[in-house]
């Protein structure tokens, strides 16, 4: 997928070098249930992303977000079928971007493209209510808070946002 400033594509081996700034950064991973990933966990995540793990439905996947101008991988957007968490008719959106890309609208641009490619499947995101940047991004793209979700091991509920179907 192409956007004005990004290429959203499958992960390749050379992309591993970008992961410490994304998955290994404590600020980027502040609202993750496991915090920043160590090098071994980053390698497993990367291998799964390259292999297509979790792509149970056409349209699902994990896309590397690469800046067109610099060629740098700055984050990712994912869509996954999660019937055990959400039921059979929803795909769960995930995204993370390196701090150096924050505040430039790049995450919004990438997420908008991936949601637009989802067709008629309803896309939802589960977000920590304290993650104000992600909440703002979801609302900017038409996300509407539907309900609280209490995930195993958490001490407070996250919020589930439903996003528009098809292009926003």
N, C-alpha and C positions, 0 to 999 in steps of 0.2 A: 504494500500500500504506500502511496505517496501522499504527502501533505505539502503545503507550501514550503515548510522548512525541514521536514523529516522524511526518512525512509523507515517504514515499519516492515521488518522482515524476520525471517527465521534466524535463530542463533547459529553462529559458526564458531569453530575452535578459537580463532583469533580474538573473539569477543571476551574471553576469560579475563583479559587484562583490565576490562572496564568494571568488573564486579566489585573489587574492594571499595570503590567510590560509591557504589549503589548498595550492595548487600552487606558490606563490611563497615559502613558508616553508622555510628550510633545515632546521629540526628536523623538520618534517612529512615532508620529502622526503629525509631523511638516508639512507634505504636504497633510494632510487630509483637506477636505473642512470645517470640523467642529472642528478641533483640538482634544485634548485629551478628552476622554469620562469620564463623572462623573460616580459614582457607579451605579446610576439608569440606565443610558444609557448602561453601560457595562452589566448589568443584562438583559436588553432587547435584546442586541446583542447576548448574550449567549443563551437565551431562543430561539431566532430565529435560531441560529446555531444548537442547539440540535433538534429542531422540523423539520429541513429540509426546512425552509422557503427559497424561491427562487430557489428551485430545480425543476424547471418546465420541465427540459429535463433529460433523463438518462445520467449520467456522470457529471452532475452539482452538486455542493455542496460546503460546507465549511469544510475543513479538519484541525483538530488540528495537529500541527507538534510536536511530542513528541520525545525527545532524547531517543534512545534505551539504552544507557549506564546509564543515570541518572533517566529516567522515567519522567523528567520534560517537561511540555508543554512550548515551547519557541516561538510559533507563529502560524500562520495559512496561508493556501493557499486556494483560492476560485476560482471556475469557475461558472459563471452565464450567462444564456441566457439573453440578454438585447436587444430585438428587437427594442424597442423604441429608444435606443441610437445607436445601431450598425447594425440593420437589422436582418433578420431571420437566417442567416447562420454563425453567429459568436458568440463565447462565450468570455466573458470578464474575464480576469485573475485579481485577486487581491491577495496581500500578505502583511503581516506585521510580523516582528520578534522582540522579546525583544532585547534590546541593548546588553545584556550579550552574545548573540549568534552572534553578528555582527563580520565580518572579518574572519569567519571560513568556509565559503562556504556552510553553512547549508541551507540558503534560496535558493541558486542556486540548490542544491541537491533536495530540496522539490519541487520547481517550475518545474524542469526538469521532475520529476516523474509525476506530475499532467498533464503537457502538453502531456507527452507520453501516458497517459491514455485517452486523449481526442479523439483518433481515427482520423477520417478525418475531423472533425469540425475545422475550422480555429479559433485559439485563438488569441485574441488581448489584449493589455493592454493600458490604458490611463494613462499617467504619466506627472507630472509637469516637465518641462524641467530643472528646478533647482535641482531636486532630482537625483543628479549624481550617487548615489549608485544604485538606481533602474534602471536608464538608462543603467548603465554598466552591471547589471545583465541581462537585456533584450537583450542587444547586445551580451553578452557572449553566450546566448542560441539561437542566430540566429535571434533575433528580428530586424526588419527593419522598420524605421520610414516611415509611409505612408502619414500622413497628420496632420494638426493642428485640434484640436477640441475645440470649445469655449463652455464651460459648463455654464449653467445658474448660475448667481451670481458671476462668476469669472471676474477678471479684466485683465486676460491674457490667451492666449490659452494653453492648454495642448497638448501633442504629442501622437498620436496613433501609436503604434508599432504592426505590424503583426508578429506572431511567426510561426515557422515551424509547419506543420501538422504532427501528429504522433510523434514517438520518435525522439528527436534531435540527 
